[in-house]
């Protein structure tokens, strides 16, 4: 085994990326304060060719040096928009036919490994603030609340780790890998 060079990885150019069909998933960032987490969301969205990112409330927007540091250019490939409130984003996405999945720990959450996406359904995943999580009014407006089961002593994961786990799980279950 040998590590692949950048040329051998055969990645898309930004122009090629823009032309490709996207995975029917949207990231919604609910008042995420860390610009590094925002940058990570762009990089993860690019990796799995997600439709777009909705940056809500106080969530920082490109161009910004701290976002670029972790996004590594993904702000150029991934579509995004900023909305003043997460609830506004959720309502807009519902009108566009998305099912809203808040990623949070609530009394009636469904464990991620038990969630099965419906074929042909578009999903928007809401990830919350690093301290306060997803706003309660956004949880109420969501179609489902998904939780990552955890086995240790801590009650949460970093948002960028959470995004990676949830996106990988959904993309795997949706059967879009290798297309």
C-alpha positions in Angstrom: 0.0 0.0 0.0 1.1 3.5 -0.8 -0.4 6.8 0.1 -2.1 8.4 -3.0 -0.8 11.7 -4.4 -3.2 14.6 -4.9 -3.3 13.8 -8.7 -4.1 10.1 -8.0 -7.1 11.2 -5.8 -8.7 12.5 -8.9 -10.9 15.1 -7.2 -13.4 17.3 -9.0 -12.6 20.9 -9.9 -15.0 23.5 -8.4 -16.6 23.9 -11.8 -17.1 20.1 -12.1 -18.5 20.0 -8.6 -21.0 22.7 -9.4 -22.3 20.7 -12.3 -22.7 17.4 -10.4 -26.0 16.2 -8.9 -26.0 16.9 -5.2 -27.0 14.7 -2.2 -30.5 15.8 -1.1 -29.2 17.0 2.2 -29.0 20.6 3.6 -27.0 21.7 6.7 -28.7 24.2 8.9 -26.4 25.9 11.4 -28.4 27.3 14.3 -26.4 30.2 15.9 -23.0 28.4 15.7 -20.4 30.7 17.2 -17.1 29.0 16.3 -15.9 30.0 12.8 -13.7 26.8 12.8 -17.0 24.8 13.2 -18.5 26.8 10.3 -15.4 26.0 8.2 -15.6 22.3 9.1 -19.3 22.3 8.0 -18.3 23.5 4.5 -15.5 21.0 4.2 -17.8 18.1 5.2 -20.6 19.4 2.9 -18.2 19.4 0.1 -16.9 15.9 0.8 -20.4 14.5 0.5 -21.6 16.9 -2.2 -24.5 18.3 -0.1 -27.0 20.7 -1.7 -26.2 23.7 0.5 -25.6 25.2 4.0 -27.9 27.6 5.7 -26.1 29.8 8.1 -28.5 31.2 10.7 -28.5 34.0 13.3 -25.1 34.7 14.7 -23.4 32.0 12.6 -20.4 33.6 10.7 -20.3 33.7 7.0 -17.6 33.6 4.3 -15.4 35.2 3.5 -13.5 35.0 6.8 -10.0 33.9 7.5 -11.0 31.6 10.4 -13.7 29.9 8.3 -11.2 29.5 5.4 -8.6 27.9 7.7 -10.8 24.8 8.2 -12.9 25.0 5.0 -9.8 24.8 2.8 -11.6 26.3 -0.2 -14.9 24.5 0.2 -16.7 27.9 0.6 -16.1 28.2 -3.2 -17.8 24.9 -4.1 -20.7 24.6 -1.6 -23.7 26.8 -2.0 -24.8 28.7 1.1 -27.1 31.4 2.3 -27.5 33.4 5.5 -30.9 33.9 7.2 -31.6 36.0 10.3 -33.2 33.2 12.2 -33.1 29.4 12.2 -36.9 29.2 12.4 -37.1 31.2 9.2 -34.7 28.7 7.5 -36.7 25.7 8.7 -40.0 27.2 7.4 -38.4 28.0 4.1 -37.0 24.5 3.8 -40.3 22.9 4.7 -42.0 24.8 1.9 -39.4 23.4 -0.5 -40.3 19.9 0.5 -37.5 19.1 3.0 -38.1 17.0 6.1 -36.4 18.8 9.1 -34.2 16.7 11.4 -33.0 18.5 14.5 -29.9 16.9 15.9 -30.4 17.1 19.6 -31.1 15.3 22.9 -34.8 15.5 23.8 -37.3 13.3 25.5 -38.7 11.8 22.3 -35.6 11.7 20.1 -34.9 8.8 17.7 -31.5 7.2 17.9 -29.4 7.8 14.8 -28.8 4.1 14.1 -32.6 3.5 14.2 -33.5 6.3 11.8 -34.1 5.1 8.2 -34.4 7.9 5.5 -37.3 7.5 3.1 -36.3 7.0 -0.5 -36.7 10.2 -2.6 -37.1 12.4 0.5 -35.0 15.5 0.9 -33.6 16.3 4.4 -32.4 19.3 6.3 -30.3 18.7 9.4 -30.2 21.3 12.1 -27.1 21.5 14.2 -27.2 23.9 17.2 -25.0 26.3 19.2 -22.0 24.8 20.9 -23.3 25.7 24.4 -27.1 25.8 24.1 -27.8 23.3 21.3 -30.7 23.7 18.9 -33.3 26.3 19.9 -36.4 25.0 21.5 -38.7 26.7 19.0 -36.7 25.0 16.2 -37.0 21.6 17.9 -40.8 22.2 18.0 -40.9 23.0 14.3 -38.8 20.0 13.3 -40.3 16.8 11.9 -38.0 14.5 13.9 -35.2 14.9 16.4 -32.3 12.6 16.0 -29.8 11.7 18.7 -26.4 10.1 18.5 -26.2 7.4 21.3 -23.2 7.9 23.5 -21.6 5.4 25.9 -19.2 7.5 28.0 -19.5 10.2 30.7 -19.8 13.2 28.5 -23.3 14.4 27.3 -22.3 15.8 23.9 -19.9 15.8 21.0 -18.3 18.7 19.2 -20.6 20.0 16.5 -18.1 19.3 13.7 -17.8 15.7 14.9 -21.6 15.4 15.2 -22.0 16.7 11.6 -19.5 14.1 10.3 -21.2 11.2 12.1 -24.8 12.2 11.1 -23.9 13.1 7.5 -21.9 9.9 7.0 -24.8 7.8 8.4 -27.4 9.4 6.2 -25.3 9.4 3.1 -24.6 5.7 3.7 -28.2 4.8 4.3 -29.4 6.8 1.3 -27.1 4.8 -1.1 -25.5 7.8 -2.7 -21.9 6.7 -2.2 -20.1 5.6 -5.3 -22.5 7.4 -7.6 
